[in-house]
Structure formats: C-alpha cells, structure tokens
Amino acid sequence: WLDEHLAFQHPDGSLEDWVDSRGGADKNTVETDQETSAVQAAFQVYNLLGPEWMTKEIKGVPNYQRLEDALNYVLNNRFDAGHGLITGAHTIDWGDVEMGDAGQDAIYVDEKSRWTADIYDQSMFFEAANNLAHWYGVAAPRSRAELWRGRARQVRANADKWLWQEDKGFYRLHVHLDSLRHDFDEDGMFGMGGNTQAVLSGLAGQDKARRIFEHAINRQIAFGVSTISGVLLPPYAKGVFRHPAVDEPYEYQNGGQWDWFGGKLILAMFQSGSSRAAREKLIEIARKNIFNRGFHEWDSKDGRGMGS
C-alpha cells in the first residue's frame, strides 16, 4: 500500500490521503500529515525489510527520492518563514475538520480557511525529517543526512520558541498565522494528541515529557473523563466549530476519547519510565472496551462507544 501511495505522488511531491483499487484518490487538504506519515511508514518498512526497498524505483524514481520530495512539498507549500514552523488549517489538535465549514467542505482548504502552526504538525515533521536523515546517514547520498537533521533541529527550536508554554508545562495547540483571535483562553486547552506526538517523536525531551504526562493525568481527573484518552481538555465551547461532528463539547475530536491516541500516550509513558502509571491507564482503557464489547473509533466523555 505504501508503494501504491508513492505511485500516486504528484509532480510537486504531495501525496494523497487515500487511493482505491479503481484508481480513485483524494486528499484532506486542511491537514499537513500525509507526507510526514508516509515517511514514518517508510522508515518502519526500512527497519523491517532492509535497505533494498528504499532504492526500489517506482516509475523510474527511487523511493528515497520520493520520500524526500514529499517532505520538500511540505517545506515549499506548508511552511511559515516568519515562525519557522509547518502550517495547516485551523483544526482541533491533530483533527481533520476545520473551523468555518459545516459540511464536507470542512476537510478542504478554501478561501475561508484560517491558518495556524500546531504542535502536532511540527512533531510529525520532526520525526519524518530525522527518519530521512537516518536513511541518508547509512545508505544514500550521505551529505544529505545533516541537511535533514538540521531542518529537524530548526523546527524543534521554533516549536520550543512559539509553542512550548513553560508556565503551563505543555505545548499550546497552535499559533495563529492570520488575524483570527479567540475571545477565550485557547492556550489553556491541553491538546493530548500533539503533545503526545511531541514526546514520541523526540521533539519534547524527558523533562517536558514528564510534565506532559502529569497534565494528561490531572486533566482526566479534573474533567471527569473515564480514561486518559480525552484528546482536548477543556474542549471548544458549543458553536466555535460549525461542523456537526465537532460543534458540541466532548464530541468527536472536540474532547472525545480516542484510544489510538490514548494508546500512543501510554506507550510514551512506558518508554519514558512512567510504567506504573502507564499500566494503570492501559487497564482503564481495556476495561472500557470490554464494557463496550469492542474497540470504537471514539468514545463519549463517560466512555460510551461512538463512531465506527
């Protein structure tokens, strides 16, 4: 499937969200994680199968070059030079629904889109750039390894400058890149997805990671969420987002529980030495899913299975 995605790559390096067996494809353009996700997936393939896959050619272009083209697309089209950060439309943390549209248009950038630079996209790019640098360091034109390490370091430094909140102990959701300003304290909202990805990618060091874990646990208690999987606490108030999937608090990406992100957070806790707390949180999620007789796309605040 990764070969298939790379075969659909556009001349500018961009990749689709999905492809199907009939040749159809489409992309959610409010997000900026398709290209970085592909590079991270490729790094897993490289670790599993060895270097041959990276030099395999699709339509005459080796895979490692396609991956570099993908990250260059992000830098050429989704980068704010003033902040030195990766950009995307105003969504909810890692979410794929933008603020201003109420229908299917909410997944596509248009003239109404508001622009931000969020911690999730910085973390995804940081990891992908380091993945590519690792490849160049062992197998391909090695002079490019330091180039991509340098780009990763630059994004990390700018994320620390613009997004890390030392007084709060976690990364803000995003900085606004246009005139939009909210009349509420958006910086006080804990985006679990982006903060978790910052830890897993290595963008957040151990000191930051410990503070992020503490906030995740404390927010779960403070807001009465059944597991640590609540992705935005507190959520946006009713009506801030127009789409019916997220126009209410604790709904879908607007404060719902997402166990595949809760699982990522627990993995980060295990890897960082917080194994006792991680095991407790893992058992909470297991109990919830046993009660729901299955693993749902997302769950309500009190743990009822929702979505697919």
C-alpha positions in Angstrom: 0.0 0.0 0.0 2.9 2.4 0.6 4.2 1.6 -2.9 0.7 2.4 -4.2 0.6 5.7 -2.4 4.0 6.6 -3.8 2.8 5.7 -7.3 0.1 8.3 -6.9 2.6 11.0 -5.9 2.1 14.4 -7.7 4.9 16.2 -9.5 5.2 18.7 -6.6 5.8 15.8 -4.2 2.4 15.8 -2.5 0.7 12.6 -1.5 -3.0 11.6 -1.3 -5.0 10.7 1.8 -6.4 7.6 0.2 -6.3 5.6 -3.1 -8.6 2.8 -4.2 -8.4 -0.2 -6.5 -10.2 1.7 -9.3 -7.6 4.4 -9.4 -9.6 6.9 -7.3 -7.8 9.2 -4.9 -8.4 12.2 -2.7 -6.8 14.4 -0.1 -8.0 16.1 3.1 -6.1 19.4 2.5 -6.7 21.1 5.9 -4.2 18.6 7.3 -0.4 18.5 6.8 0.4 15.0 7.9 0.0 12.8 4.8 3.6 13.3 3.6 5.2 13.0 7.0 3.1 9.9 7.8 4.4 8.3 4.6 8.0 8.9 5.5 7.4 7.5 9.0 5.8 4.4 7.5 8.7 4.0 5.1 11.1 4.1 8.0 9.2 1.2 9.5 9.4 -0.7 6.2 13.2 0.0 6.0 13.7 -1.3 9.5 11.6 -4.5 8.7 12.9 -5.3 5.2 16.3 -3.6 5.0 17.6 -1.0 2.5 16.5 -2.6 -0.7 13.0 -1.2 -0.5 14.3 2.3 -0.2 16.2 2.1 -3.5 13.4 0.4 -5.3 12.1 2.5 -8.2 8.5 3.4 -8.9 8.0 4.9 -12.4 11.8 5.4 -12.6 12.2 7.3 -9.3 13.8 5.6 -6.2 11.6 5.5 -3.1 14.1 7.5 -1.0 13.9 10.3 -3.6 10.1 10.2 -3.5 10.1 10.5 0.3 12.4 13.5 0.1 10.2 15.1 -2.5 7.3 14.5 -0.1 8.9 16.4 2.7 10.1 19.1 0.3 6.5 19.6 -0.7 5.7 20.4 2.9 8.5 22.9 3.2 7.6 24.5 -0.1 3.9 24.7 0.4 3.1 24.4 4.2 5.8 26.5 5.9 5.7 29.9 7.6 9.0 31.6 7.3 8.2 34.2 10.0 7.8 31.5 12.7 9.9 28.8 11.0 7.0 26.3 11.5 4.9 23.9 9.5 1.4 25.2 8.7 -2.1 23.8 8.4 -5.7 25.0 8.6 -7.4 25.7 12.0 -8.5 22.2 13.1 -8.7 20.7 16.6 -5.2 19.5 17.6 -4.5 16.5 15.2 -8.1 16.6 13.8 -9.1 16.9 10.2 -12.2 19.2 10.3 -11.6 22.9 10.0 -13.4 25.6 12.0 -15.5 27.5 9.5 -17.4 24.9 7.4 -20.5 22.9 8.4 -20.4 20.3 5.6 -17.9 18.1 3.7 -16.0 21.2 2.7 -14.6 21.2 6.3 -11.9 18.9 5.1 -10.7 21.1 2.2 -8.8 24.3 2.3 -10.7 27.2 0.7 -10.8 31.0 0.8 -12.5 30.8 4.2 -9.7 28.7 5.8 -7.9 30.2 8.8 -4.2 29.2 9.2 -2.2 28.1 12.1 1.0 26.3 13.0 0.3 23.5 15.5 2.4 21.2 17.7 1.1 18.0 16.0 2.4 19.0 12.6 5.8 20.1 14.0 6.2 16.8 15.8 5.2 14.8 12.7 7.7 16.7 10.5 10.5 16.5 13.1 10.2 12.7 13.3 10.0 12.3 9.5 13.0 14.6 8.8 15.0 12.6 11.3 13.9 9.3 9.7 15.0 10.6 6.3 18.3 11.8 7.8 18.9 8.3 9.3 18.5 6.7 5.8 20.9 9.2 4.2 23.3 8.6 7.0 23.7 4.9 6.3 22.8 4.2 2.6 22.2 7.0 0.2 23.9 10.4 -0.5 25.3 10.9 3.0 25.8 14.6 2.5 22.0 15.0 2.8 21.8 13.4 6.3 23.0 16.6 8.0 20.7 18.7 5.9 17.6 16.9 7.1 18.9 16.7 10.7 19.4 20.5 10.6 15.8 21.0 9.3 14.5 18.8 12.2 16.5 20.8 14.7 15.3 24.1 13.3 11.6 23.0 13.6 12.3 21.8 17.1 13.9 25.1 18.2 11.0 27.1 16.7 8.4 24.8 18.3 10.1 25.5 21.7 10.1 29.2 21.0 6.5 29.6 19.8 4.5 26.6 21.1 6.1 25.4 24.4 4.5 27.1 27.5 7.0 26.9 30.3 4.5 28.4 32.8 1.9 25.6 31.9 4.2 22.7 31.2 2.7 21.6 27.8 2.7 22.8 24.2 -0.1 25.2 23.1 -2.4 23.8 20.4 -1.1 26.3 17.8 -0.2 29.8 16.9 -2.5 31.8 14.6 -1.0 32.9 11.4 -3.7 35.3 10.3 -5.9 37.9 12.0 -8.1 35.4 13.8 -8.1 35.7 17.6 -10.4 33.8 20.0 -12.1 35.5 22.9 -11.2 32.6 25.3 -8.0 31.1 26.6 -7.1 28.7 23.8 -3.6 28.4 25.3 -5.1 26.7 28.4 -6.5 23.9 26.3 -4.5 20.7 26.6 -4.2 19.0 23.2 -3.3 15.5 24.1 -2.6 14.3 20.5 0.0 16.9 19.6 1.7 16.8 23.0 1.9 13.0 22.8 3.3 13.1 19.3 5.9 15.6 20.6 7.1 13.1 23.2 7.1 10.1 20.8 8.9 11.9 18.1 11.6 13.1 20.5 10.8 16.8 19.9 9.9 17.0 23.6 12.8 15.9 25.8 12.4 13.9 29.0 11.8 17.0 31.3 9.0 18.2 29.0 7.6 14.7 28.7 7.2 14.2 32.5 5.3 17.5 32.7 3.1 16.5 29.8 2.2 13.1 31.4 1.4 14.9 34.6 -1.0 17.3 32.8 -2.7 14.4 30.9 -3.4 12.6 34.2 -4.6 15.7 36.0 -6.8 16.8 33.2 -8.5 13.4 33.1 -9.3 13.7 36.8 -10.3 17.4 36.6 -12.7 16.9 33.7 -14.1 13.5 34.8 -13.2 11.6 31.7 -13.3 7.8 32.0 -9.8 7.2 30.6 -6.7 9.1 29.7 -7.8 9.1 26.0 -9.6 12.5 26.1 -8.0 14.4 23.3 -8.8 18.0 24.1 -9.4 19.2 27.7 -11.2 21.5 28.0 -12.9 21.2 24.7 -14.0 24.1 22.5 -17.4 25.6 23.5 -20.6 24.9 21.6 -20.6 26.6 18.2 -16.9 27.5 17.9 -16.7 24.8 15.2 -19.6 24.7 12.7 -19.4 21.1 11.6 -22.0 18.9 13.4 -19.4 16.3 14.3 -17.5 18.8 16.5 -19.9 21.6 17.3 -20.5 20.3 20.8 -18.0 19.8 23.7 -16.8 16.2 24.2 -17.9 15.3 20.7 -15.6 13.5 18.2 -12.2 15.3 18.1 -13.6 18.1 20.3 -12.8 16.4 23.6 -14.0 12.9 22.8 -11.9 9.9 23.9 -9.7 8.4 21.2 -8.0 5.2 22.3 -5.5 5.1 19.5 -4.1 8.4 20.8 -4.5 7.3 24.4 -2.5 4.2 23.4 0.2 6.4 22.0 0.4 8.4 25.2 0.6 5.2 27.3 3.4 3.9 25.0 5.3 7.2 25.5 4.8 6.8 29.3 6.2 3.3 29.2 9.1 4.4 27.1 9.9 7.3 29.4 9.9 5.2 32.6 6.4 6.0 33.9 5.5 2.4 33.7 3.3 2.2 36.9 1.0 5.0 35.8 1.1 3.7 32.2 -0.1 0.3 33.3 -3.0 1.7 35.3 -4.1 3.8 32.4 -3.9 0.9 30.0 -6.1 -1.2 32.3 -8.7 1.6 32.4 -8.9 1.6 28.6 -9.1 -2.2 28.5 -12.0 -2.2 31.0 -13.8 0.4 29.0 -13.5 -1.5 25.7 -14.6 -4.8 27.4 -17.7 -3.0 28.7 -18.4 -1.6 25.2 -17.9 -5.1 23.7 -15.4 -3.8 21.2 -13.0 -1.0 20.2 -14.8 2.0 18.8 -13.5 4.9 16.7 -14.0 7.2 19.7 -15.9 7.3 23.0 -18.0 9.8 24.8 -16.8 11.5 28.0 -18.3 8.8 30.2 -16.8 6.0 28.0 -19.7 5.0 25.7 -18.6 3.7 22.3 -19.2 6.0 19.4 -18.4 6.1 15.7 -17.4 3.0 13.7 
